[in-house]
Every structure is written in structure tokens, then in C-alpha cells.
Amino acid sequence: MDKKKQTKNMSIDMTIEEQLLKIQEIAAELENGSLGLEEALAKYEEGVRLVRGCAGQIDRVQKRITVIETETEDEL
């Protein structure tokens, strides 16, 4: 399995908290400046995928909250 698919599948299995921790780790590695160009680019791509995964999870939660609020308002 290539690295992109591996990271995408990994982010699906991770909680948002785990993804945020991984993003922090990646940011620290990139800020350290010790990575080579290709490795830094791969880490950056992984970070972007994780950020997108977090954004997707947040969007889904916001939609669920909206549905719950609407259902609650309808019941009142």
C-alpha cells in the first residue's frame, strides 16, 4: 500500500484528538528543520491530509448538532 493510502486509512481510524496530536508532531518535525526536502514534503502532505480529516469530522459533528437542535425545537 502506498504512503498516501496508508495515511488516509490511518486518519479514518484515528480520533480527532489523535489526529491533532499527530499534526502537532509533524509541525514540530518540520519546524526542527532536520528533515530532508522529500521527507519534509511527505510530512507536509500527511499533515494536510490529517487537517482535512479533522475538518471533515468537525463538519459531521456540526451537522449532527444542527439535526439534534432542530429535533429538540420541533418537540417543544
Backbone atoms as SQL, in Angstrom:
CREATE TABLE atoms (id INTEGER PRIMARY KEY, chain TEXT, resi INTEGER, resn TEXT, atom TEXT, x REAL, y REAL, z REAL);
INSERT INTO atoms VALUES
  (1, 'A', 1, 'MET', 'N', 0.869, -1.178, 0.000),
  (2, 'A', 1, 'MET', 'CA', 0.000, 0.000, 0.000),
  (3, 'A', 1, 'MET', 'C', 0.907, 1.231, 0.000),
  (4, 'A', 2, 'ASP', 'N', 0.612, 2.215, -0.846),
  (5, 'A', 2, 'ASP', 'CA', 1.464, 3.395, -0.867),
  (6, 'A', 2, 'ASP', 'C', 1.211, 4.279, 0.350),
  (7, 'A', 3, 'LYS', 'N', 2.148, 5.201, 0.584),
  (8, 'A', 3, 'LYS', 'CA', 2.125, 6.018, 1.804),
  (9, 'A', 3, 'LYS', 'C', 0.871, 6.886, 1.891),
  (10, 'A', 4, 'LYS', 'N', 0.393, 7.438, 0.756),
  (11, 'A', 4, 'LYS', 'CA', -0.802, 8.291, 0.775),
  (12, 'A', 4, 'LYS', 'C', -2.027, 7.508, 1.237),
  (13, 'A', 5, 'LYS', 'N', -2.228, 6.307, 0.676),
  (14, 'A', 5, 'LYS', 'CA', -3.380, 5.491, 1.062),
  (15, 'A', 5, 'LYS', 'C', -3.261, 5.067, 2.518),
  (16, 'A', 6, 'GLN', 'N', -2.032, 4.759, 2.930),
  (17, 'A', 6, 'GLN', 'CA', -1.799, 4.344, 4.305),
  (18, 'A', 6, 'GLN', 'C', -2.185, 5.467, 5.269),
  (19, 'A', 7, 'THR', 'N', -1.752, 6.695, 4.974),
  (20, 'A', 7, 'THR', 'CA', -2.061, 7.840, 5.832),
  (21, 'A', 7, 'THR', 'C', -3.549, 8.135, 5.806),
  (22, 'A', 8, 'LYS', 'N', -4.183, 8.043, 4.628),
  (23, 'A', 8, 'LYS', 'CA', -5.617, 8.306, 4.535),
  (24, 'A', 8, 'LYS', 'C', -6.390, 7.302, 5.378),
  (25, 'A', 9, 'ASN', 'N', -6.047, 6.031, 5.257),
  (26, 'A', 9, 'ASN', 'CA', -6.716, 4.999, 6.050),
  (27, 'A', 9, 'ASN', 'C', -6.439, 5.190, 7.530),
  (28, 'A', 10, 'MET', 'N', -5.215, 5.587, 7.859),
  (29, 'A', 10, 'MET', 'CA', -4.860, 5.800, 9.252),
  (30, 'A', 10, 'MET', 'C', -5.698, 6.926, 9.845),
  (31, 'A', 11, 'SER', 'N', -5.891, 8.020, 9.089),
  (32, 'A', 11, 'SER', 'CA', -6.651, 9.149, 9.621),
  (33, 'A', 11, 'SER', 'C', -8.123, 8.788, 9.825),
  (34, 'A', 12, 'ILE', 'N', -8.643, 7.870, 9.046),
  (35, 'A', 12, 'ILE', 'CA', -10.028, 7.424, 9.206),
  (36, 'A', 12, 'ILE', 'C', -10.184, 6.676, 10.530),
  (37, 'A', 13, 'ASP', 'N', -9.167, 5.910, 10.905),
  (38, 'A', 13, 'ASP', 'CA', -9.216, 5.111, 12.129),
  (39, 'A', 13, 'ASP', 'C', -8.857, 5.908, 13.380),
  (40, 'A', 14, 'MET', 'N', -8.334, 7.114, 13.219),
  (41, 'A', 14, 'MET', 'CA', -7.881, 7.913, 14.357),
  (42, 'A', 14, 'MET', 'C', -8.994, 8.834, 14.853),
  (43, 'A', 15, 'THR', 'N', -9.010, 9.052, 16.160),
  (44, 'A', 15, 'THR', 'CA', -9.930, 10.053, 16.700),
  (45, 'A', 15, 'THR', 'C', -9.398, 11.428, 16.329),
  (46, 'A', 16, 'ILE', 'N', -10.241, 12.433, 16.466),
  (47, 'A', 16, 'ILE', 'CA', -9.792, 13.784, 16.146),
  (48, 'A', 16, 'ILE', 'C', -8.658, 14.201, 17.087),
  (49, 'A', 17, 'GLU', 'N', -8.721, 13.751, 18.332),
  (50, 'A', 17, 'GLU', 'CA', -7.660, 14.074, 19.287),
  (51, 'A', 17, 'GLU', 'C', -6.328, 13.453, 18.856),
  (52, 'A', 18, 'GLU', 'N', -6.378, 12.205, 18.387),
  (53, 'A', 18, 'GLU', 'CA', -5.166, 11.539, 17.898),
  (54, 'A', 18, 'GLU', 'C', -4.621, 12.238, 16.658),
  (55, 'A', 19, 'GLN', 'N', -5.524, 12.661, 15.776),
  (56, 'A', 19, 'GLN', 'CA', -5.091, 13.371, 14.579),
  (57, 'A', 19, 'GLN', 'C', -4.425, 14.696, 14.937),
  (58, 'A', 20, 'LEU', 'N', -5.001, 15.416, 15.896),
  (59, 'A', 20, 'LEU', 'CA', -4.418, 16.694, 16.307),
  (60, 'A', 20, 'LEU', 'C', -3.039, 16.499, 16.931),
  (61, 'A', 21, 'LEU', 'N', -2.870, 15.452, 17.721),
  (62, 'A', 21, 'LEU', 'CA', -1.549, 15.157, 18.286),
  (63, 'A', 21, 'LEU', 'C', -0.537, 14.859, 17.183),
  (64, 'A', 22, 'LYS', 'N', -0.958, 14.078, 16.189),
  (65, 'A', 22, 'LYS', 'CA', -0.071, 13.746, 15.068),
  (66, 'A', 22, 'LYS', 'C', 0.288, 15.002, 14.283),
  (67, 'A', 23, 'ILE', 'N', -0.673, 15.897, 14.086),
  (68, 'A', 23, 'ILE', 'CA', -0.403, 17.161, 13.391),
  (69, 'A', 23, 'ILE', 'C', 0.633, 17.964, 14.166),
  (70, 'A', 24, 'GLN', 'N', 0.511, 17.998, 15.493),
  (71, 'A', 24, 'GLN', 'CA', 1.489, 18.713, 16.319),
  (72, 'A', 24, 'GLN', 'C', 2.880, 18.098, 16.186),
  (73, 'A', 25, 'GLU', 'N', 2.946, 16.769, 16.161),
  (74, 'A', 25, 'GLU', 'CA', 4.229, 16.086, 15.989),
  (75, 'A', 25, 'GLU', 'C', 4.856, 16.445, 14.644),
  (76, 'A', 26, 'ILE', 'N', 4.041, 16.428, 13.605),
  (77, 'A', 26, 'ILE', 'CA', 4.532, 16.749, 12.264),
  (78, 'A', 26, 'ILE', 'C', 5.023, 18.193, 12.216),
  (79, 'A', 27, 'ALA', 'N', 4.260, 19.107, 12.804),
  (80, 'A', 27, 'ALA', 'CA', 4.658, 20.517, 12.823),
  (81, 'A', 27, 'ALA', 'C', 5.998, 20.684, 13.531),
  (82, 'A', 28, 'ALA', 'N', 6.182, 19.987, 14.642),
  (83, 'A', 28, 'ALA', 'CA', 7.448, 20.073, 15.380),
  (84, 'A', 28, 'ALA', 'C', 8.605, 19.550, 14.531),
  (85, 'A', 29, 'GLU', 'N', 8.381, 18.442, 13.824),
  (86, 'A', 29, 'GLU', 'CA', 9.419, 17.887, 12.952),
  (87, 'A', 29, 'GLU', 'C', 9.779, 18.866, 11.839),
  (88, 'A', 30, 'LEU', 'N', 8.764, 19.485, 11.252),
  (89, 'A', 30, 'LEU', 'CA', 9.014, 20.439, 10.169),
  (90, 'A', 30, 'LEU', 'C', 9.729, 21.682, 10.684),
  (91, 'A', 31, 'GLU', 'N', 9.340, 22.155, 11.863),
  (92, 'A', 31, 'GLU', 'CA', 9.967, 23.340, 12.441),
  (93, 'A', 31, 'GLU', 'C', 11.405, 23.071, 12.864),
  (94, 'A', 32, 'ASN', 'N', 11.699, 21.837, 13.215),
  (95, 'A', 32, 'ASN', 'CA', 13.042, 21.442, 13.629),
  (96, 'A', 32, 'ASN', 'C', 14.051, 21.685, 12.512),
  (97, 'A', 33, 'GLY', 'N', 13.628, 21.468, 11.279),
  (98, 'A', 33, 'GLY', 'CA', 14.486, 21.728, 10.130),
  (99, 'A', 33, 'GLY', 'C', 15.493, 20.642, 9.831),
  (100, 'A', 34, 'SER', 'N', 15.387, 19.496, 10.477),
  (101, 'A', 34, 'SER', 'CA', 16.374, 18.434, 10.276),
  (102, 'A', 34, 'SER', 'C', 15.987, 17.451, 9.170),
  (103, 'A', 35, 'LEU', 'N', 14.780, 17.582, 8.637),
  (104, 'A', 35, 'LEU', 'CA', 14.316, 16.665, 7.593),
  (105, 'A', 35, 'LEU', 'C', 14.860, 17.090, 6.239),
  (106, 'A', 36, 'GLY', 'N', 15.097, 16.104, 5.394),
  (107, 'A', 36, 'GLY', 'CA', 15.445, 16.398, 4.019),
  (108, 'A', 36, 'GLY', 'C', 14.222, 16.907, 3.270),
  (109, 'A', 37, 'LEU', 'N', 14.434, 17.426, 2.084),
  (110, 'A', 37, 'LEU', 'CA', 13.356, 18.029, 1.308),
  (111, 'A', 37, 'LEU', 'C', 12.220, 17.050, 1.033),
  (112, 'A', 38, 'GLU', 'N', 12.541, 15.865, 0.552),
  (113, 'A', 38, 'GLU', 'CA', 11.498, 14.884, 0.213),
  (114, 'A', 38, 'GLU', 'C', 10.740, 14.423, 1.452),
  (115, 'A', 39, 'GLU', 'N', 11.473, 14.191, 2.540),
  (116, 'A', 39, 'GLU', 'CA', 10.815, 13.757, 3.772),
  (117, 'A', 39, 'GLU', 'C', 9.939, 14.874, 4.336),
  (118, 'A', 40, 'ALA', 'N', 10.427, 16.111, 4.257),
  (119, 'A', 40, 'ALA', 'CA', 9.637, 17.255, 4.732),
  (120, 'A', 40, 'ALA', 'C', 8.362, 17.396, 3.907),
  (121, 'A', 41, 'LEU', 'N', 8.474, 17.221, 2.603),
  (122, 'A', 41, 'LEU', 'CA', 7.300, 17.307, 1.736),
  (123, 'A', 41, 'LEU', 'C', 6.299, 16.204, 2.076),
  (124, 'A', 42, 'ALA', 'N', 6.786, 14.994, 2.301),
  (125, 'A', 42, 'ALA', 'CA', 5.899, 13.881, 2.664),
  (126, 'A', 42, 'ALA', 'C', 5.200, 14.161, 3.995),
  (127, 'A', 43, 'LYS', 'N', 5.934, 14.693, 4.962),
  (128, 'A', 43, 'LYS', 'CA', 5.334, 15.039, 6.259),
  (129, 'A', 43, 'LYS', 'C', 4.288, 16.136, 6.085),
  (130, 'A', 44, 'TYR', 'N', 4.603, 17.132, 5.256),
  (131, 'A', 44, 'TYR', 'CA', 3.661, 18.221, 4.999),
  (132, 'A', 44, 'TYR', 'C', 2.370, 17.669, 4.395),
  (133, 'A', 45, 'GLU', 'N', 2.506, 16.792, 3.399),
  (134, 'A', 45, 'GLU', 'CA', 1.330, 16.185, 2.766),
  (135, 'A', 45, 'GLU', 'C', 0.510, 15.396, 3.782),
  (136, 'A', 46, 'GLU', 'N', 1.189, 14.653, 4.648),
  (137, 'A', 46, 'GLU', 'CA', 0.490, 13.889, 5.686),
  (138, 'A', 46, 'GLU', 'C', -0.267, 14.838, 6.616),
  (139, 'A', 47, 'GLY', 'N', 0.378, 15.938, 6.984),
  (140, 'A', 47, 'GLY', 'CA', -0.265, 16.927, 7.849),
  (141, 'A', 47, 'GLY', 'C', -1.503, 17.527, 7.209),
  (142, 'A', 48, 'VAL', 'N', -1.407, 17.841, 5.928),
  (143, 'A', 48, 'VAL', 'CA', -2.556, 18.415, 5.214),
  (144, 'A', 48, 'VAL', 'C', -3.708, 17.416, 5.190),
  (145, 'A', 49, 'ARG', 'N', -3.417, 16.142, 4.925),
  (146, 'A', 49, 'ARG', 'CA', -4.470, 15.115, 4.920),
  (147, 'A', 49, 'ARG', 'C', -5.116, 14.994, 6.298),
  (148, 'A', 50, 'LEU', 'N', -4.304, 15.056, 7.341),
  (149, 'A', 50, 'LEU', 'CA', -4.848, 14.968, 8.693),
  (150, 'A', 50, 'LEU', 'C', -5.722, 16.176, 9.019),
  (151, 'A', 51, 'VAL', 'N', -5.283, 17.361, 8.615),
  (152, 'A', 51, 'VAL', 'CA', -6.086, 18.574, 8.846),
  (153, 'A', 51, 'VAL', 'C', -7.421, 18.459, 8.122),
  (154, 'A', 52, 'ARG', 'N', -7.385, 17.975, 6.892),
  (155, 'A', 52, 'ARG', 'CA', -8.639, 17.788, 6.145),
  (156, 'A', 52, 'ARG', 'C', -9.536, 16.761, 6.826),
  (157, 'A', 53, 'GLY', 'N', -8.930, 15.706, 7.358),
  (158, 'A', 53, 'GLY', 'CA', -9.706, 14.702, 8.089),
  (159, 'A', 53, 'GLY', 'C', -10.370, 15.297, 9.317),
  (160, 'A', 54, 'CYS', 'N', -9.634, 16.137, 10.038),
  (161, 'A', 54, 'CYS', 'CA', -10.200, 16.812, 11.216),
  (162, 'A', 54, 'CYS', 'C', -11.352, 17.723, 10.804),
  (163, 'A', 55, 'ALA', 'N', -11.148, 18.471, 9.734),
  (164, 'A', 55, 'ALA', 'CA', -12.196, 19.383, 9.260),
  (165, 'A', 55, 'ALA', 'C', -13.452, 18.600, 8.887),
  (166, 'A', 56, 'GLY', 'N', -13.277, 17.450, 8.248),
  (167, 'A', 56, 'GLY', 'CA', -14.419, 16.612, 7.892),
  (168, 'A', 56, 'GLY', 'C', -15.155, 16.101, 9.118),
  (169, 'A', 57, 'GLN', 'N', -14.394, 15.685, 10.124),
  (170, 'A', 57, 'GLN', 'CA', -15.029, 15.210, 11.359),
  (171, 'A', 57, 'GLN', 'C', -15.785, 16.339, 12.047),
  (172, 'A', 58, 'ILE', 'N', -15.194, 17.519, 12.083),
  (173, 'A', 58, 'ILE', 'CA', -15.856, 18.673, 12.707),
  (174, 'A', 58, 'ILE', 'C', -17.134, 19.019, 11.954),
  (175, 'A', 59, 'ASP', 'N', -17.082, 18.994, 10.623),
  (176, 'A', 59, 'ASP', 'CA', -18.285, 19.267, 9.819),
  (177, 'A', 59, 'ASP', 'C', -19.396, 18.273, 10.135),
  (178, 'A', 60, 'ARG', 'N', -19.037, 16.980, 10.240),
  (179, 'A', 60, 'ARG', 'CA', -20.046, 15.957, 10.543),
  (180, 'A', 60, 'ARG', 'C', -20.660, 16.185, 11.923),
  (181, 'A', 61, 'VAL', 'N', -19.837, 16.547, 12.884),
  (182, 'A', 61, 'VAL', 'CA', -20.348, 16.806, 14.235),
  (183, 'A', 61, 'VAL', 'C', -21.264, 18.025, 14.232),
  (184, 'A', 62, 'GLN', 'N', -20.870, 19.081, 13.506),
  (185, 'A', 62, 'GLN', 'CA', -21.714, 20.281, 13.431),
  (186, 'A', 62, 'GLN', 'C', -23.068, 19.955, 12.815),
  (187, 'A', 63, 'LYS', 'N', -23.075, 19.122, 11.792),
  (188, 'A', 63, 'LYS', 'CA', -24.342, 18.731, 11.165),
  (189, 'A', 63, 'LYS', 'C', -25.205, 17.929, 12.132),
  (190, 'A', 64, 'ARG', 'N', -24.589, 17.034, 12.891),
  (191, 'A', 64, 'ARG', 'CA', -25.344, 16.257, 13.883),
  (192, 'A', 64, 'ARG', 'C', -25.941, 17.173, 14.940),
  (193, 'A', 65, 'ILE', 'N', -25.174, 18.168, 15.375),
  (194, 'A', 65, 'ILE', 'CA', -25.668, 19.120, 16.375),
  (195, 'A', 65, 'ILE', 'C', -26.858, 19.886, 15.819),
  (196, 'A', 66, 'THR', 'N', -26.773, 20.311, 14.563),
  (197, 'A', 66, 'THR', 'CA', -27.876, 21.032, 13.935),
  (198, 'A', 66, 'THR', 'C', -29.129, 20.166, 13.896),
  (199, 'A', 67, 'VAL', 'N', -28.973, 18.897, 13.536),
  (200, 'A', 67, 'VAL', 'CA', -30.114, 17.977, 13.494),
  (201, 'A', 67, 'VAL', 'C', -30.712, 17.819, 14.888),
  (202, 'A', 68, 'ILE', 'N', -29.870, 17.628, 15.884),
  (203, 'A', 68, 'ILE', 'CA', -30.352, 17.467, 17.260),
  (204, 'A', 68, 'ILE', 'C', -31.086, 18.721, 17.718),
  (205, 'A', 69, 'GLU', 'N', -30.530, 19.889, 17.428),
  (206, 'A', 69, 'GLU', 'CA', -31.184, 21.143, 17.820),
  (207, 'A', 69, 'GLU', 'C', -32.530, 21.298, 17.133),
  (208, 'A', 70, 'THR', 'N', -32.594, 20.956, 15.847),
  (209, 'A', 70, 'THR', 'CA', -33.842, 21.056, 15.095),
  (210, 'A', 70, 'THR', 'C', -34.886, 20.105, 15.666),
  (211, 'A', 71, 'GLU', 'N', -34.468, 18.874, 15.958),
  (212, 'A', 71, 'GLU', 'CA', -35.402, 17.900, 16.535),
  (213, 'A', 71, 'GLU', 'C', -35.901, 18.370, 17.893),
  (214, 'A', 72, 'THR', 'N', -35.019, 18.940, 18.680),
  (215, 'A', 72, 'THR', 'CA', -35.391, 19.428, 20.009),
  (216, 'A', 72, 'THR', 'C', -36.369, 20.587, 19.899),
  (217, 'A', 73, 'GLU', 'N', -36.137, 21.498, 18.958),
  (218, 'A', 73, 'GLU', 'CA', -37.040, 22.637, 18.757),
  (219, 'A', 73, 'GLU', 'C', -38.414, 22.159, 18.304),
  (220, 'A', 74, 'ASP', 'N', -38.439, 21.139, 17.446),
  (221, 'A', 74, 'ASP', 'CA', -39.708, 20.597, 16.952),
  (222, 'A', 74, 'ASP', 'C', -40.518, 19.950, 18.071),
  (223, 'A', 75, 'GLU', 'N', -39.826, 19.391, 19.054),
  (224, 'A', 75, 'GLU', 'CA', -40.508, 18.725, 20.163),
  (225, 'A', 75, 'GLU', 'C', -41.100, 19.718, 21.153),
  (226, 'A', 76, 'LEU', 'N', -40.566, 20.926, 21.178),
  (227, 'A', 76, 'LEU', 'CA', -41.046, 21.917, 22.163),
  (228, 'A', 76, 'LEU', 'C', -42.318, 22.571, 21.747);
